[in-house]
Amino acid sequence: MRLTLVAAVLCCTMPYHCDAQKTSSPFNNPLEVAFGDPYVIYDDATARYYMYGTGGARHGFAAYSSADLVNWQNEGQVYHAGNENGWSDSTAAWGGAYWAPEVYRHNGKFYLFYSAQWKDNPNKELENFRIGVAVADKPTGPFVDLQSRPVFDPGYPIIDANVYFAEDGRVFLYYSRCCYKHPVESEVADWAKQKGWFDEIEESWVYGVELKPDFSGVIGEPVLLLRPPVTMDDTQAEWESRSVTSREVNRRWTEGSFTFKHGDTYYMMYSANHFAGENYAVGYATAKHPLGPYTKASNNPVLEKNTGRGGEVTGTGHNSVVFLPDGRMLCVYHGRTKKTGDDRVVFIDEMQIDSNGILTVLGPTTGR
């Protein structure tokens, strides 16, 4: 069922022409799903895909389901912050900041990892984000928090949980330390200050840490895995600094990571630049161990706005990956078009890794 449906969707649409003004897509990009930070899983029991994301629910998360990755059905709200173990503050900034949900099937249960504002906030911090985990018997919930607190407290705000289940049975949690109150010295920061644009540049960094088997906490100390470039001659500096060099905002992000293994190599995809701006884009890094060290790819970014090539898509980022039974990979991400305006909507495009380990995303594409 799963292979037949997806193959039928893909085979009728090739080839792609990503530089054209109006490109064809097997998924009718953008989808009619107004999510940011989309994440998709497949459930064998129901023979359906389930998509979770930021938005679509008040003080919690909604889900959509599909049998073919093209037609999506709204399943309603699957997580409510006010559940019996809720630890978040729905009255805090951004409506409690219920962001970036990801769901994993593990030992017959479904676990939802997400970011939100923690109600334990004695210093009244504007950004007091932490990561929680909730559990359900079905992909449509209802999800209930495992405990009445976040997974752990590193002492600074964190978002964008991603979980990797290693072959040896260990589980790793990846997250992004927020830019909030995190000014960093760099040549880009010095340059922006000399121009009189910004007095300081705040940054977000991606960390990884081992999770306890029952997800009740972490094992050991977090390891810094990715950060924006320190020097301006770094090959990654141009694309990862566009929010600063365009005078958009005094922040450089490294966030929205997604880690998977291909062959004997670990790939970590990540997003840089302002999530609300046109320069949001995706790169990747590789390593030989889940906790690195990671080396950023020379062909970054692998997904970015196409308006410079006659297209209409901007703000492409915070992706996840769907692995098809025939070995193909799909990149699921959010973006914006002229028609959708400031609203983030979901796109799905094919993704490839060649014999040299080079990852490419065949997008962004649009089409009806």
Wavefront OBJ file of the C-alpha trace (Angstrom):
o trace
v 0.000 0.000 0.000
v 2.602 2.514 1.088
v 4.987 1.922 -1.826
v 2.249 1.805 -4.461
v 0.637 5.050 -3.386
v 3.821 7.066 -3.186
v 5.248 5.683 -6.414
v 2.066 6.607 -8.235
v 2.345 10.153 -6.966
v 5.969 10.605 -7.966
v 6.142 8.861 -11.301
v 3.655 11.124 -13.049
v 5.535 14.322 -12.375
v 9.171 13.962 -13.416
v 11.300 15.655 -14.497
v 11.710 18.678 -12.199
v 12.678 22.095 -13.569
v 13.646 23.958 -10.422
v 14.809 27.164 -12.121
v 11.590 27.771 -14.003
v 9.211 30.460 -12.885
v 6.403 27.955 -12.339
v 7.779 24.482 -11.620
v 5.921 21.200 -11.499
v 5.671 19.264 -8.251
v 4.102 15.901 -7.444
v 2.756 17.360 -4.216
v 0.898 20.423 -5.518
v 3.288 22.734 -3.710
v 2.545 24.508 -1.551
v 0.252 22.087 0.237
v -2.953 23.440 1.716
v -1.492 23.066 5.194
v -0.554 26.253 7.050
v 2.160 24.784 9.261
v 5.604 25.963 10.170
v 8.283 23.417 11.099
v 6.487 20.420 9.507
v 7.298 16.880 10.577
v 5.894 13.715 8.947
v 5.746 10.109 10.130
v 4.184 6.970 8.627
v 1.951 4.685 10.685
v 1.710 1.081 9.502
v -1.410 0.383 11.545
v -3.474 2.960 9.688
v -1.456 2.992 6.441
v -1.366 6.790 6.627
v 1.146 9.578 6.949
v 0.745 12.052 9.800
v 2.011 15.625 9.729
v 2.604 17.814 12.770
v 3.750 21.416 12.848
v 3.683 24.840 14.440
v 0.269 26.468 14.139
v -3.222 25.180 13.541
v -4.080 24.835 17.240
v -4.480 27.040 20.303
v -2.113 26.208 23.151
v -1.030 22.951 21.584
v -0.638 21.083 18.326
v -2.794 19.828 15.475
v -2.168 17.044 12.978
v -3.037 16.218 9.386
v -3.124 12.757 7.819
v -2.776 11.483 4.266
v -2.701 8.197 2.402
v -0.691 9.575 -0.519
v 1.237 12.648 0.727
v -0.871 14.794 -1.625
v -4.339 14.983 -0.088
v -4.304 15.915 3.581
v -7.094 15.603 6.147
v -7.229 17.767 9.261
v -7.248 15.516 12.334
v -7.795 18.396 14.744
v -5.897 19.197 17.910
v -3.894 16.247 19.207
v -2.045 17.900 22.106
v -3.471 20.353 24.646
v -1.110 22.243 26.935
v -3.640 22.034 29.755
v -3.364 18.265 30.104
v -2.920 16.815 33.604
v 0.892 17.016 33.441
v 1.173 20.287 31.518
v 4.272 22.294 32.495
v 4.081 25.217 30.078
v 2.751 28.760 30.398
v 0.048 29.486 27.834
v -0.121 33.117 28.960
v 3.526 33.803 28.090
v 4.755 35.517 24.925
v 3.729 34.036 21.575
v 0.747 32.350 23.234
v 3.072 30.002 25.103
v 5.240 29.366 22.031
v 4.094 25.849 21.184
v 6.577 25.195 18.421
v 8.231 22.512 16.309
v 6.513 19.258 17.326
v 8.039 15.962 16.238
v 6.418 12.551 16.828
v 8.201 9.198 17.060
v 6.845 5.676 17.426
v 8.778 3.806 20.112
v 7.902 0.568 21.917
v 4.315 0.695 20.712
v 3.683 4.270 21.854
v 3.862 7.656 20.119
v 6.062 10.330 21.674
v 5.687 14.022 20.854
v 8.717 16.244 21.496
v 8.058 19.973 21.355
v 9.114 23.444 22.534
v 7.121 25.777 24.787
v 7.437 28.517 27.405
v 8.209 27.065 30.845
v 6.012 28.375 33.661
v 8.961 28.205 36.062
v 10.253 31.687 35.241
v 11.374 33.567 38.370
v 13.377 36.141 36.386
v 10.477 36.902 34.030
v 12.498 36.076 30.920
v 10.767 36.881 27.633
v 12.149 33.698 26.065
v 11.945 30.881 28.594
v 11.619 28.011 26.133
v 12.280 24.399 27.088
v 11.603 21.021 25.495
v 8.899 18.645 26.644
v 7.714 15.187 25.658
v 4.178 13.817 25.652
v 2.900 10.309 24.935
v -0.154 8.789 23.255
v -1.400 5.413 22.054
v -2.243 6.735 18.590
v -0.669 9.251 16.208
v -3.789 11.399 16.625
v -3.420 11.513 20.393
v -4.513 12.664 22.794
v -0.920 13.298 23.861
v -0.276 13.742 27.596
v 2.991 15.022 29.003
v 5.189 12.314 30.497
v 6.035 14.500 33.464
v 5.075 17.903 34.818
v 8.359 19.506 33.797
v 10.566 19.804 30.718
v 12.940 17.010 29.733
v 15.846 18.957 31.259
v 16.989 22.486 32.046
v 20.332 23.535 30.520
v 20.050 27.004 32.044
v 19.190 28.813 28.812
v 16.185 28.799 26.425
v 16.059 25.933 23.921
v 13.800 24.981 21.005
v 13.536 22.636 18.009
v 13.882 19.163 19.471
v 14.963 16.382 17.138
v 15.527 12.793 18.263
v 17.770 10.112 16.754
v 17.465 6.440 17.677
v 20.909 4.881 17.217
v 21.579 1.318 16.130
v 23.135 0.480 19.507
v 19.912 1.370 21.315
v 21.001 4.779 22.555
v 18.788 7.809 21.930
v 20.092 11.302 21.187
v 18.317 14.628 21.561
v 19.319 17.584 19.391
v 18.153 21.113 20.098
v 18.931 24.759 19.390
v 20.093 27.156 22.077
v 18.161 30.354 21.362
v 19.725 33.654 20.331
v 18.113 35.316 23.347
v 20.747 36.993 25.532
v 23.500 35.124 23.679
v 25.740 37.781 22.076
v 28.743 36.219 20.341
v 32.032 37.700 19.199
v 32.774 37.214 15.498
v 34.087 39.083 12.497
v 30.521 39.506 11.276
v 29.563 41.101 14.594
v 32.575 43.443 14.419
v 31.748 44.353 10.818
v 28.080 45.099 11.621
v 29.107 47.259 14.581
v 31.629 49.215 12.499
v 28.871 49.974 10.005
v 26.702 51.267 12.811
v 24.013 48.680 12.119
v 24.000 46.593 15.317
v 25.827 46.902 18.617
v 25.930 43.132 19.034
v 24.965 39.941 17.227
v 23.154 37.177 19.094
v 23.409 33.590 17.875
v 21.658 30.254 18.269
v 23.727 27.065 18.324
v 22.792 23.387 17.859
v 23.658 20.959 20.653
v 23.288 17.220 21.109
v 22.950 15.118 24.252
v 22.084 11.512 25.044
v 18.568 10.891 26.361
v 17.660 8.514 29.140
v 15.857 5.426 27.757
v 12.574 6.516 29.326
v 12.970 10.139 28.066
v 12.818 11.430 31.660
v 16.082 13.344 31.356
v 19.508 13.396 29.762
v 22.774 11.521 30.234
v 25.937 13.587 30.452
v 26.480 17.126 29.274
v 25.271 18.643 25.974
v 27.837 18.856 23.159
v 28.057 21.875 20.859
v 27.647 20.584 17.300
v 26.932 23.540 14.984
v 27.224 27.324 15.185
v 27.426 30.208 12.689
v 30.883 30.954 11.212
v 33.261 33.065 13.289
v 35.277 34.489 10.372
v 33.938 36.237 7.278
v 36.156 34.221 4.938
v 34.484 30.990 6.079
v 32.717 29.491 3.054
v 29.468 29.267 5.052
v 29.546 32.859 6.284
v 27.770 34.505 3.347
v 24.579 32.445 3.388
v 24.388 31.987 7.167
v 24.741 35.741 7.807
v 22.133 37.112 5.401
v 19.776 38.211 8.178
v 22.576 40.462 9.441
v 24.080 41.594 6.131
v 20.608 42.524 4.841
v 20.111 44.579 8.043
v 17.049 42.481 8.829
v 17.902 41.673 12.455
v 20.894 41.395 14.797
v 20.713 37.614 15.051
v 22.272 34.607 13.335
v 20.419 31.328 13.744
v 21.466 27.690 13.610
v 18.259 25.788 14.304
v 15.660 23.294 13.102
v 18.102 20.397 12.906
v 17.181 16.977 11.534
v 19.637 14.082 11.863
v 19.665 10.786 9.973
v 22.174 8.140 8.927
v 22.986 7.302 5.310
v 25.528 4.527 4.815
v 28.117 5.051 7.523
v 27.648 8.828 7.660
v 25.423 10.942 9.898
v 23.736 13.872 8.166
v 22.484 16.851 10.131
v 20.311 19.239 8.167
v 19.783 22.675 9.737
v 18.296 26.091 9.023
v 19.949 29.503 9.181
v 18.707 33.117 9.109
v 15.466 34.635 10.357
v 12.550 32.185 10.277
v 10.167 35.052 9.463
v 12.300 36.448 6.635
v 12.923 35.633 3.001
v 16.499 34.411 3.609
v 15.634 31.403 5.752
v 17.517 28.503 4.158
v 18.729 24.948 4.767
v 22.222 23.489 4.871
v 23.686 20.248 6.177
v 26.741 18.855 7.921
v 28.153 15.329 8.214
v 29.845 13.266 10.907
v 30.879 9.721 11.788
v 29.214 9.777 15.219
v 25.804 11.062 16.330
v 27.527 13.659 18.532
v 30.015 14.732 15.900
v 32.242 16.451 15.196
v 30.165 17.702 12.245
v 31.601 19.277 9.103
v 29.404 21.622 7.089
v 28.948 20.763 3.412
v 30.613 22.746 0.657
v 27.409 22.861 -1.415
v 25.362 24.690 1.245
v 22.706 25.992 1.174
v 20.812 23.104 -0.385
v 17.409 24.772 -0.101
v 16.754 28.512 -0.378
v 14.446 31.074 -1.965
v 14.046 30.848 -5.742
v 12.894 34.397 -6.453
v 16.283 35.193 -7.971
v 15.610 32.476 -10.556
v 12.141 33.674 -11.496
v 10.319 31.682 -8.831
v 7.951 32.772 -6.079
v 9.105 30.916 -2.964
v 10.950 32.492 -0.015
v 11.672 31.610 3.607
v 12.375 27.918 2.984
v 13.408 26.099 6.135
v 13.002 23.899 9.202
v 12.756 20.644 7.328
v 12.249 17.003 8.133
v 12.789 13.996 5.856
v 10.458 11.177 4.833
v 12.149 7.934 3.762
v 10.183 5.972 1.161
v 10.199 2.151 0.961
v 12.019 2.258 -2.409
v 14.938 4.218 -0.923
v 13.915 7.669 -2.080
v 13.861 10.617 0.307
v 11.465 13.524 0.551
v 12.308 16.873 2.123
v 9.334 18.361 4.004
v 9.705 22.040 4.885
v 7.853 25.312 5.208
v 8.070 28.381 3.008
v 6.111 31.341 1.730
v 4.871 32.525 -1.648
v 3.536 35.841 -2.887
v 0.040 34.395 -2.551
v 0.455 33.085 1.005
v 2.151 36.274 2.226
v 3.426 35.998 5.785
v 1.746 32.638 6.375
v 4.047 29.646 6.416
v 2.833 26.724 4.320
v 4.187 23.229 3.705
v 6.208 22.052 0.727
v 7.449 18.560 -0.144
v 10.272 17.993 -2.632
v 12.476 15.074 -3.516
v 15.950 14.891 -1.996
v 18.978 12.927 -3.153
v 22.409 11.840 -1.928
v 24.854 10.902 -4.697
v 27.668 8.332 -4.674
v 30.035 10.935 -3.232
v 27.736 11.653 -0.310
v 26.580 15.024 -1.672
v 23.038 15.888 -0.591
v 20.765 17.957 -2.811
v 17.130 19.029 -2.524
v 15.194 19.295 -5.801
v 13.330 22.401 -4.807
v 11.652 24.615 -4.000
v 9.044 23.667 -6.559
v 5.540 24.985 -7.070
v 2.656 23.753 -9.162
v -1.010 23.002 -9.272
l 1 2 3 4 5 6 7 8 9 10 11 12 13 14 15 16 17 18 19 20 21 22 23 24 25 26 27 28 29 30 31 32 33 34 35 36 37 38 39 40 41 42 43 44 45 46 47 48 49 50 51 52 53 54 55 56 57 58 59 60 61 62 63 64 65 66 67 68 69 70 71 72 73 74 75 76 77 78 79 80 81 82 83 84 85 86 87 88 89 90 91 92 93 94 95 96 97 98 99 100 101 102 103 104 105 106 107 108 109 110 111 112 113 114 115 116 117 118 119 120 121 122 123 124 125 126 127 128 129 130 131 132 133 134 135 136 137 138 139 140 141 142 143 144 145 146 147 148 149 150 151 152 153 154 155 156 157 158 159 160 161 162 163 164 165 166 167 168 169 170 171 172 173 174 175 176 177 178 179 180 181 182 183 184 185 186 187 188 189 190 191 192 193 194 195 196 197 198 199 200 201 202 203 204 205 206 207 208 209 210 211 212 213 214 215 216 217 218 219 220 221 222 223 224 225 226 227 228 229 230 231 232 233 234 235 236 237 238 239 240 241 242 243 244 245 246 247 248 249 250 251 252 253 254 255 256 257 258 259 260 261 262 263 264 265 266 267 268 269 270 271 272 273 274 275 276 277 278 279 280 281 282 283 284 285 286 287 288 289 290 291 292 293 294 295 296 297 298 299 300 301 302 303 304 305 306 307 308 309 310 311 312 313 314 315 316 317 318 319 320 321 322 323 324 325 326 327 328 329 330 331 332 333 334 335 336 337 338 339 340 341 342 343 344 345 346 347 348 349 350 351 352 353 354 355 356 357 358 359 360 361 362 363 364 365 366 367 368
